[in-house]
Amino acid sequence: MTEEAQPTLEQVTAEIITSGSIRREEVCARLGIGEDVLEVCLRWEIIQPPEPDPQGIVFFSEDALDRLGRGLRLHRDLGINWPGVSVALELLDRIEELEQQIHNFSNE
């Protein structure tokens, strides 16, 4: 008589991730950058460093990913240094805010 093989059980760990939350490693993979470049961008406040969750894992928003992508393009394509990228993004944000105010004012 042959013994039947017992099925093996695998333990699966699931994480609850809020919509639009991206892990640090995935940010680097999507943008093709290393952790060192991400650290430089955080240091120069290209994006604001997010607060870690209770387990200490840092998640970035889709907005942060978009902003970081714009900053990387400014740095790579135009050769702007990191402090300049930070200033340029702030100015672009301000222009967008003013355009929105003009749009809202003209629709009143």
Secondary structure in CASP SS format (residue, H / E / C, confidence):
PFRMAT SS
TARGET T0000
AUTHOR 0000-0000-0000
METHOD secondary structure of the structure
MODEL  1
M C 1.00
T C 1.00
E C 1.00
E C 1.00
A C 1.00
Q C 1.00
P C 1.00
T C 1.00
L C 1.00
E C 1.00
Q C 1.00
V C 1.00
T C 1.00
A C 1.00
E C 1.00
I C 1.00
I C 1.00
T C 1.00
S C 1.00
G C 1.00
S C 1.00
I E 1.00
R E 1.00
R H 1.00
E H 1.00
E H 1.00
V H 1.00
C H 1.00
A H 1.00
R H 1.00
L H 1.00
G C 1.00
I C 1.00
G C 1.00
E H 1.00
D H 1.00
V H 1.00
L H 1.00
E H 1.00
V H 1.00
C H 1.00
L H 1.00
R H 1.00
W C 1.00
E C 1.00
I C 1.00
I C 1.00
Q C 1.00
P C 1.00
P C 1.00
E C 1.00
P C 1.00
D C 1.00
P C 1.00
Q C 1.00
G C 1.00
I C 1.00
V C 1.00
F E 1.00
F E 1.00
S C 1.00
E H 1.00
D H 1.00
A H 1.00
L H 1.00
D H 1.00
R H 1.00
L H 1.00
G H 1.00
R H 1.00
G H 1.00
L H 1.00
R H 1.00
L H 1.00
H H 1.00
R H 1.00
D H 1.00
L H 1.00
G C 1.00
I C 1.00
N C 1.00
W H 1.00
P H 1.00
G H 1.00
V H 1.00
S H 1.00
V H 1.00
A H 1.00
L H 1.00
E H 1.00
L H 1.00
L H 1.00
D H 1.00
R H 1.00
I H 1.00
E H 1.00
E H 1.00
L H 1.00
E H 1.00
Q H 1.00
Q H 1.00
I H 1.00
H H 1.00
N H 1.00
F H 1.00
S H 1.00
N C 1.00
E C 1.00
END
